[in-house]
Amino acid sequence: MPIDWFTVGAQVLNFLVLVYLLKRFLYKPILNAIETREKLIAEKLAGAEAKMADASKEQDEYRKKNEEIDQLRASAMSAMEAETNTERLRLLDEARKAADAISARRQASTRVDAQNLNLAIGHRIQQEVIAVARHALKDMSTSSLEHGVGDIFIRHVREMDGDRKRLLAEALKTSTEPAILRSAFELSIDQRSAMQQALNESLSADIRISFKVSPDLISGIEFVTNGQKISWNIADYLTSLESSVDQLLNMQTSSKPETKSDTESEPNEENIAEGAHAHGP
């Protein structure tokens, strides 16, 4: 069968026209749509990656903030514990000091009570001793105890050493007030005159004297002028007696009793007669 080249040429031309039309009106729009779709997908992927990066960055920041918060919380807890311990120690110290103060006040109160009791006992003992001594001396002597005390005081005035006389004389010269002579009992006119004369002669001066009664001297006499004084007082013997009694009590309460020294002796009439002495300011 012979080939119809016209028909073949027309079919080739038709095919080429078809290809052109497909490419022009079908393939190219499809390719453009595909390219546009790919760009859109690429843009969306890029946006998603950016968002994922931002999310990762925010996550890191959130984790860092959580770590900072944990550190601050731990630091605050540590500081709170330290402050609590400090406050606890302070309160314990204050409580200890308060307890020590209460204990010290209680001990001080106990000491004061003991001292007051000792003073009361000592005062009672002194009163009893004075009463017994007064009665005994009255029984043993033709003169009263007061008269004997006055004689002893006059004797001490006349037996003053030079330094004591000098100090009393200087005190009299610088004093603008009368000298004071206190006694535990009312002095008679004769006793006042005798004491005035003894003081005038011993101090070589015409002394102005104000006589006063002071029962707290405990059967004693005291001459005072401008801070200087000379006195005789049974309280001195009572002090010696109290010391002896304390030593005796200490010996009795000691776990290892000690032998009393030969130089110690009990108070007797000779000790009392020799125990008077002059007192400084």
ChimeraX attribute file (.defattr): number of C-alpha atoms within 10 A of each C-alpha:
attribute: neighborCount
match mode: 1-to-1
recipient: residues
	/A:1	3
	/A:2	4
	/A:3	7
	/A:4	9
	/A:5	9
	/A:6	9
	/A:7	10
	/A:8	11
	/A:9	11
	/A:10	12
	/A:11	12
	/A:12	12
	/A:13	12
	/A:14	12
	/A:15	12
	/A:16	12
	/A:17	12
	/A:18	12
	/A:19	14
	/A:20	13
	/A:21	12
	/A:22	13
	/A:23	14
	/A:24	11
	/A:25	11
	/A:26	12
	/A:27	14
	/A:28	12
	/A:29	13
	/A:30	12
	/A:31	12
	/A:32	11
	/A:33	12
	/A:34	12
	/A:35	12
	/A:36	12
	/A:37	12
	/A:38	12
	/A:39	12
	/A:40	12
	/A:41	12
	/A:42	12
	/A:43	12
	/A:44	12
	/A:45	12
	/A:46	12
	/A:47	12
	/A:48	12
	/A:49	12
	/A:50	12
	/A:51	12
	/A:52	12
	/A:53	12
	/A:54	12
	/A:55	12
	/A:56	12
	/A:57	12
	/A:58	12
	/A:59	12
	/A:60	12
	/A:61	12
	/A:62	12
	/A:63	12
	/A:64	12
	/A:65	12
	/A:66	12
	/A:67	12
	/A:68	12
	/A:69	12
	/A:70	12
	/A:71	12
	/A:72	12
	/A:73	12
	/A:74	12
	/A:75	12
	/A:76	12
	/A:77	12
	/A:78	12
	/A:79	12
	/A:80	12
	/A:81	12
	/A:82	12
	/A:83	12
	/A:84	12
	/A:85	12
	/A:86	12
	/A:87	12
	/A:88	12
	/A:89	12
	/A:90	12
	/A:91	12
	/A:92	12
	/A:93	12
	/A:94	12
	/A:95	12
	/A:96	12
	/A:97	12
	/A:98	12
	/A:99	12
	/A:100	12
	/A:101	12
	/A:102	12
	/A:103	12
	/A:104	12
	/A:105	12
	/A:106	12
	/A:107	12
	/A:108	12
	/A:109	12
	/A:110	12
	/A:111	12
	/A:112	12
	/A:113	12
	/A:114	12
	/A:115	12
	/A:116	12
	/A:117	12
	/A:118	12
	/A:119	12
	/A:120	12
	/A:121	12
	/A:122	15
	/A:123	12
	/A:124	12
	/A:125	14
	/A:126	20
	/A:127	13
	/A:128	12
	/A:129	14
	/A:130	17
	/A:131	12
	/A:132	12
	/A:133	14
	/A:134	16
	/A:135	13
	/A:136	12
	/A:137	16
	/A:138	15
	/A:139	12
	/A:140	10
	/A:141	10
	/A:142	9
	/A:143	11
	/A:144	14
	/A:145	18
	/A:146	21
	/A:147	13
	/A:148	15
	/A:149	19
	/A:150	22
	/A:151	15
	/A:152	19
	/A:153	25
	/A:154	20
	/A:155	13
	/A:156	18
	/A:157	24
	/A:158	15
	/A:159	13
	/A:160	16
	/A:161	12
	/A:162	11
	/A:163	9
	/A:164	17
	/A:165	19
	/A:166	13
	/A:167	15
	/A:168	21
	/A:169	19
	/A:170	14
	/A:171	18
	/A:172	23
	/A:173	12
	/A:174	10
	/A:175	13
	/A:176	10
	/A:177	12
	/A:178	15
	/A:179	20
	/A:180	17
	/A:181	22
	/A:182	22
	/A:183	26
	/A:184	19
	/A:185	17
	/A:186	15
	/A:187	19
	/A:188	12
	/A:189	9
	/A:190	9
	/A:191	16
	/A:192	16
	/A:193	12
	/A:194	15
	/A:195	22
	/A:196	17
	/A:197	16
	/A:198	18
	/A:199	20
	/A:200	15
	/A:201	14
	/A:202	16
	/A:203	22
	/A:204	11
	/A:205	13
	/A:206	12
	/A:207	17
	/A:208	13
	/A:209	18
	/A:210	13
	/A:211	16
	/A:212	16
	/A:213	14
	/A:214	17
	/A:215	14
	/A:216	12
	/A:217	18
	/A:218	19
	/A:219	20
	/A:220	23
	/A:221	27
	/A:222	20
	/A:223	23
	/A:224	20
	/A:225	23
	/A:226	18
	/A:227	12
	/A:228	18
	/A:229	20
	/A:230	22
	/A:231	21
	/A:232	26
	/A:233	23
	/A:234	20
	/A:235	16
	/A:236	16
	/A:237	16
	/A:238	18
	/A:239	13
	/A:240	13
	/A:241	15
	/A:242	15
	/A:243	12
	/A:244	16
	/A:245	12
	/A:246	12
	/A:247	13
	/A:248	13
	/A:249	11
	/A:250	13
	/A:251	15
	/A:252	12
	/A:253	10
	/A:254	10
	/A:255	8
	/A:256	8
	/A:257	10
	/A:258	10
	/A:259	7
	/A:260	11
	/A:261	7
	/A:262	6
	/A:263	5
	/A:264	8
	/A:265	10
	/A:266	7
	/A:267	14
	/A:268	8
	/A:269	9
	/A:270	8
	/A:271	12
	/A:272	12
	/A:273	9
	/A:274	8
	/A:275	15
	/A:276	17
	/A:277	16
	/A:278	17
	/A:279	14
	/A:280	12
	/A:281	9
